[in-house]
């Protein structure tokens, strides 16, 4: 079977779907025959492919999303004899073969207030269409699966959970002192509160600002606040609130971090806080746990299933609860060490190797059923 993969996101901005595809297939190709896979994307340097050189790499003829989804993909898939095409969220409108569609979440359905009207309308039509037409739907958590089944009326057996993971060779607790020195030298911060994620309303950064202000007013020393993420949809209120709370000297925003530096930023943090309103999975808290950093995170959507009892769960609407949790970790060294140990154990449950096994088994299930139906 020839499996095609829509890998155009690898040339795009750093986000969950890019992290997912990059890491998942690095493991999938270790566990299966690389020659079975054809990657469709934008390959500026085909001499240095992101995956195995035994796989084939095909360039889309333009960077236009509309062209890719309407007429550009069909002839490419035919030319390369693709039997099964793996996409994320939205599949091409015209397809010569079956599809697996990975839908990380449908938060635009359950939490539309955190998306632009254009995104909500587009996704409600195209993601639903792609899911209902797909031979199999993949998603990253039981929470997302339940919502896809409930809202799109897709049979439960058709929706497979292929979760996110963490690279435990990169995100590790070893070398904390070295990382702390490196980050202090590069960014001028030490023993800081950290959060990672695009600056947009859904990530709830304003709650973290409010909690930080409470800690300052109570003279609780917790170090600076470091936010790794680029401004995205609806970010202006966040920057306005920094000025209103007079927190500009204490808040350090790092918009761009390469893959090499990110693990050091995690390791050097004293506490990781993730007060998000809604997630289909939530990779950053797991990366923080793998880095030996205690985690405070919201108790909503998929987060409790991912973190378990290895972090402190808070109401994302409660500034005081977030502040109290940060202060408790800061003051209670025994609790901090206990959370770090639990976090390291919890992170080991979410590996890309395990995710790849889920993916490969799902494809086997699909092909087995297809053969049985053919008989």
Buried (B, 14 or more C-beta within 10 A) or exposed (E): EBBBBBBBBBEEEBBBBBBBBBBBBBBBBEEBEBEBBBBBBBBEEEEEBBBBEEBBBBEBEEEEEEEBBEEBBBEBBEEEEBBBBBBBBBBBBEBBBBBBBBBBBBBBBBBBEBBEEEEBEBBBEBBBBBBEBBBBBBBBBEBBBBBBBEBBEBEEEBBBBBBBBBBBEBBBBEBBEEBBBBBBEEBEBBBBBBBBBBBBBBBBBBBBBBBBBBBBEEEBEBBBBBBBBBBBEBBEEBBEBBEEBEBEEBBBBBEEBEEEBBBBBBBBBBBBBBBBBBBBBBBBBBBBBBBBBBBBBBBBBBBBEBBBEBBBBBBBEBBEBBBBBBBBBBEEEEBBEEBBBBBBEBBBBBBBBBBBBBBBEBBEEBBEEBEEEEE
